[in-house]
Amino acid sequence: MTTSTATPVLRVTDLTTRFNTQDGTVHAVNGVSFDLADGEVLGVVGESGSGKSVTMMSLLRLIPTPPGEIAAGEAIFEGDDLLSMDLGDLREIRGGKVGFIFQDPMTSLNPVVTVGDQIMESLTVHQPARRREMRARALELLQLVGIPSPEDRLRCYPHELSGGMRQRVMIAIALACNPTVLVADEPTTALDVTIQAQILELVKDLRVKLGMAVIWITHDLGVVAGLVDRVLVMYGGQIVEDAPVDEFYAAPRHPYSQGLLASLPSATSRGEKLVNIKGQPPDMRQPPASCSFAPRCPHAFDRCHQENPVLTAVSATRKVSCWLDEVPTIPDTEGAGHGV
């Protein structure tokens, strides 16, 4: 895949989100900036707690407030700032121009409403029409996402469907109004490997058919390799690397990226121990005054513990947040990036 050079459909600048809790302020997202091109598939990766989901939910103001608070930033979508627009206007965009697929369809779908009515609910809000027309559209969407016997499934309740079918229903709802952008928050996490592969193939096919941009949030680097055009690596509520997927896998630049790739099993590493990233994730109650990864980084030096590096362009296609990029090459982390 190649990275799209089209004009960004979404431009996020300095997004900052925090949660005010009894144990202190959690600095969940700290100055995140990125562009999403029209038709591009963007993968957002990182370990649990790195800020992936909170970043994307903040863009549509889906975080609970309080305790959540979007403290700063812009998210320009089709010329308007999602973070400052009227909530009524934002509701027109949610589910209309921007579709969202959540992790667990069983908690996202209404258990006492049929599948057909849940799809039609989205149409009623954004593209109202006669019930017969909306039902026909719901049937068309179930066919589009590959659900067998779609006429029968319209009358089913979520508990009557398998996990894979429920996730396909969630995709159908997200696609109901032909969105410009589809955000998928780890939608295959709860599914078995076979169903995961089917959902991934479905999303790839739909992306081509519908021409929409996709943001795919995941901690599974195996999923990213075959799906996305570009990768954002998050750690400690910040983007530490932004690279085309091929360049990322061939030569990860940030030490955290190197560690993530080195921890993947491969066909050429049988009998070898997997590399692990030593140490613990950062305490997000502390705002980042230095590199958040420095305590776990095998290459850290004095400056890493004193200043927080800014995400900086190191080539025409890549950005990295690391003081090591001031030196000609970055040491490889025990073979990271090889045999993946």
C-alpha positions in Angstrom: 0.0 0.0 0.0 1.1 3.6 -0.5 0.2 6.6 1.6 -2.4 8.8 0.1 -1.3 12.4 -0.9 -4.8 13.7 -1.0 -5.9 16.8 0.9 -6.5 15.8 4.5 -10.2 15.1 5.3 -9.3 15.4 9.0 -6.5 17.5 10.6 -5.9 17.1 14.3 -3.6 19.6 16.0 -2.4 19.6 19.6 -5.2 17.5 21.0 -5.1 17.4 24.8 -7.5 15.4 27.0 -7.4 14.8 30.7 -9.6 13.1 33.4 -10.0 14.7 36.8 -10.3 11.8 39.3 -10.2 11.4 43.0 -6.6 10.1 42.6 -5.5 13.1 40.6 -5.6 14.4 37.1 -4.9 11.7 34.5 -3.2 13.2 31.4 -4.6 10.7 28.9 -3.8 12.6 25.6 -0.9 15.0 25.4 -0.6 17.2 22.3 -1.5 14.7 19.6 -1.4 16.0 16.0 -1.9 14.1 12.7 -3.6 14.3 9.3 -5.9 11.8 7.7 -6.1 11.9 3.9 -9.2 11.2 1.9 -9.5 7.5 1.4 -6.5 6.6 3.6 -6.4 3.8 6.1 -4.6 4.9 9.2 -3.5 2.4 11.9 -3.2 3.6 15.5 -1.2 1.2 17.6 0.3 1.0 21.2 -0.2 -0.9 24.4 -3.3 -0.6 26.6 -3.5 2.8 28.2 -1.4 4.6 25.6 -4.3 6.9 24.6 -5.4 5.4 21.4 -9.2 5.1 22.1 -9.4 8.3 24.1 -7.8 10.2 21.3 -10.4 9.1 18.8 -13.3 9.4 21.1 -12.2 12.9 22.0 -12.5 13.9 18.3 -16.3 13.3 18.4 -16.5 14.4 22.1 -17.7 11.0 23.2 -15.7 10.9 26.4 -17.7 11.4 29.6 -17.6 15.0 30.9 -17.0 15.1 33.8 -14.6 13.6 34.6 -13.2 13.9 31.1 -12.1 17.3 29.7 -10.7 18.3 26.3 -8.3 20.9 27.4 -6.8 22.0 24.1 -6.6 21.3 20.4 -8.4 21.5 17.1 -9.9 18.7 14.9 -10.7 20.2 11.5 -13.1 18.1 9.5 -14.4 19.5 6.2 -13.5 23.0 7.3 -15.1 22.9 10.8 -13.6 22.3 14.2 -15.2 19.3 15.8 -14.0 20.3 19.2 -15.7 23.7 19.3 -18.8 23.3 17.1 -22.3 23.3 18.5 -23.3 19.9 19.9 -26.3 19.8 17.7 -24.2 20.2 14.6 -21.7 17.6 15.9 -24.6 15.0 16.3 -25.2 15.4 12.6 -21.6 14.4 11.9 -21.6 11.5 14.4 -23.0 8.5 12.6 -23.6 10.6 9.5 -20.3 11.7 8.1 -18.2 9.9 10.7 -19.0 6.3 11.5 -17.7 4.6 14.7 -17.4 0.9 15.4 -16.9 0.1 19.1 -14.9 -2.8 20.6 -17.7 -4.9 22.0 -20.9 -5.1 19.9 -22.8 -6.9 22.7 -22.6 -3.7 24.9 -23.0 -1.3 22.0 -26.1 -2.9 20.5 -29.5 -2.5 22.2 -30.5 -6.0 23.5 -34.2 -5.3 23.3 -34.3 -3.8 19.8 -34.2 -5.8 16.6 -31.2 -5.5 14.2 -33.3 -3.9 11.5 -34.7 -1.2 13.8 -31.2 -0.4 15.1 -29.9 0.2 11.6 -33.0 2.2 10.7 -32.6 4.3 13.8 -29.4 5.7 12.4 -31.1 6.4 9.1 -34.0 8.1 10.9 -31.6 10.5 12.6 -29.5 11.4 9.5 -31.4 10.4 6.4 -35.1 10.2 7.2 -37.3 8.5 4.7 -40.4 6.3 4.6 -40.1 3.2 6.7 -40.3 0.9 3.6 -37.3 2.7 2.0 -35.3 2.6 5.2 -36.0 -1.1 5.7 -34.8 -1.7 2.1 -31.6 0.2 2.9 -31.1 -1.8 6.1 -31.5 -5.0 4.1 -29.0 -3.7 1.5 -26.5 -2.9 4.3 -26.7 -6.4 5.8 -26.1 -7.9 2.4 -23.1 -5.5 1.9 -21.5 -6.7 5.1 -22.0 -10.3 4.2 -24.6 -11.5 6.7 -26.4 -14.6 5.4 -30.2 -14.6 5.1 -30.4 -10.9 5.7 -34.2 -10.7 5.5 -34.4 -13.0 8.5 -31.6 -11.3 10.4 -33.5 -7.9 10.2 -36.0 -9.4 12.7 -33.3 -10.9 15.0 -32.2 -9.5 18.4 -28.5 -9.2 19.1 -28.3 -12.2 21.4 -29.6 -14.4 18.6 -26.5 -13.6 16.5 -22.9 -14.9 16.7 -20.1 -12.5 17.8 -18.9 -12.2 14.2 -22.5 -11.4 13.0 -22.9 -8.8 15.7 -19.7 -7.1 14.6 -20.9 -7.1 11.1 -24.2 -5.4 12.2 -22.1 -2.8 14.0 -20.3 -2.1 10.7 -23.6 -1.9 8.9 -24.9 0.7 11.3 -21.6 2.7 11.0 -21.9 2.6 7.2 -25.6 3.4 7.0 -25.2 7.0 6.0 -22.2 6.5 3.7 -19.6 8.2 6.1 -16.5 10.0 4.9 -14.5 8.6 7.8 -14.9 5.2 9.6 -13.3 4.9 13.0 -12.9 1.3 14.2 -11.9 0.9 17.9 -10.3 -2.6 18.1 -13.4 -4.2 16.5 -11.9 -7.7 16.2 -10.5 -8.0 19.7 -13.2 -10.3 21.1 -13.4 -12.5 18.0 -11.6 -15.7 17.1 -8.9 -15.6 14.5 -11.0 -16.9 11.6 -13.7 -14.3 12.2 -11.1 -11.6 12.6 -9.7 -12.4 9.2 -13.2 -12.2 7.7 -13.9 -8.8 9.3 -10.5 -7.5 8.1 -11.2 -8.6 4.5 -14.7 -7.1 4.7 -13.3 -3.7 5.8 -10.7 -3.8 3.0 -13.3 -4.5 0.4 -15.7 -1.8 1.8 -12.9 0.7 1.8 -12.3 0.2 -1.9 -16.1 0.1 -2.8 -17.0 3.2 -0.8 -13.8 5.2 -1.0 -14.0 6.2 2.7 -11.0 6.9 5.0 -10.5 4.5 7.9 -8.9 4.9 11.3 -8.2 1.5 12.8 -7.3 1.4 16.5 -5.5 -1.8 17.6 -2.8 -3.3 19.7 -2.3 -6.1 17.2 0.6 -5.3 14.9 -0.2 -8.4 12.8 -3.6 -6.8 11.8 -1.9 -3.5 10.9 0.5 -5.0 8.4 -2.1 -6.2 6.0 -4.7 -3.4 6.4 -3.3 0.1 6.7 -1.4 2.7 4.6 0.2 4.5 7.5 0.9 3.8 11.2 0.7 6.1 14.2 2.5 4.6 17.3 1.3 6.0 20.6 2.9 5.8 24.0 2.1 7.8 27.2 -0.7 9.7 25.4 1.6 11.0 22.6 2.5 10.0 19.1 6.1 8.7 19.1 6.2 7.6 15.4 4.2 8.4 12.3 5.3 6.4 9.2 4.1 4.6 6.1 3.4 1.0 7.0 6.1 -0.5 4.7 8.8 1.8 6.1 7.6 1.2 9.7 8.0 -2.6 9.4 11.2 -2.4 7.4 13.0 0.0 9.8 11.2 1.3 12.9 12.8 4.5 14.1 11.6 5.0 17.7 13.0 2.6 20.4 9.4 1.8 21.5 8.4 0.9 17.9 11.5 -1.3 17.7 10.5 -3.0 21.0 7.0 -3.6 19.8 8.1 -5.3 16.6 10.8 -7.3 18.3 8.2 -8.8 20.6 6.3 -10.3 17.7 6.8 -14.1 17.1 8.0 -15.0 13.5 8.5 -18.1 11.5 12.2 -17.6 11.6 12.5 -17.3 15.4 11.5 -20.8 16.5 13.0 -21.8 19.8 14.1 -18.3 20.5 12.8 -16.2 23.4 10.6 -13.3 22.5 11.9 -9.9 23.3 10.0 -8.0 25.9 10.0 -4.3 26.8 11.2 -4.1 30.4 9.7 -1.8 32.9 6.2 -0.4 33.4 4.0 2.1 31.4 4.2 5.7 32.7 2.1 7.1 35.5 -0.4 9.2 33.5 -1.1 11.3 36.5 2.2 13.1 35.8 2.2 15.5 32.8 5.1 14.6 30.4 8.0 16.8 31.4 10.5 14.4 29.8 10.4 11.4 27.4 7.7 9.1 28.8 9.6 6.1 27.4 13.0 7.0 28.8 12.7 4.8 32.0 12.2 1.7 29.7 14.5 2.7 26.8 17.8 0.9 26.3 19.2 3.9 24.5 18.2 6.7 26.9 20.7 9.4 27.9 20.6 12.5 30.0 18.5 14.7 27.7 15.8 12.0 27.5 15.2 12.4 31.3 15.2 16.2 31.1 13.1 17.2 28.1 10.1 15.8 26.2 10.9 15.4 22.5 8.5 16.9 20.0 7.2 14.8 17.1 9.5 16.0 14.3 9.8 15.2 10.5 12.9 13.1 9.9 12.1 12.5 6.2 9.5 13.4 3.7 7.2 10.6 4.9 8.1 10.0 8.5 7.9 11.7 11.9 9.5 10.6 15.1 9.5 11.9 18.7 13.0 10.9 20.0 16.2 12.6 20.9 18.1 9.8 19.2 17.1 11.1 15.9 19.7 13.9 16.3 22.4 11.2 15.7 22.9 9.6 12.3 21.5 6.2 13.1 19.4 4.6 15.8 20.7 1.4 17.3 18.6 -1.7 16.6 16.9 -3.2 19.6 17.9 -6.9 19.5 16.9 -7.4 15.9 13.7 -5.4 15.9 12.1 -5.1 12.6 13.7 -8.3 11.3 11.8 -11.5 10.6 8.4 -9.8 11.1 
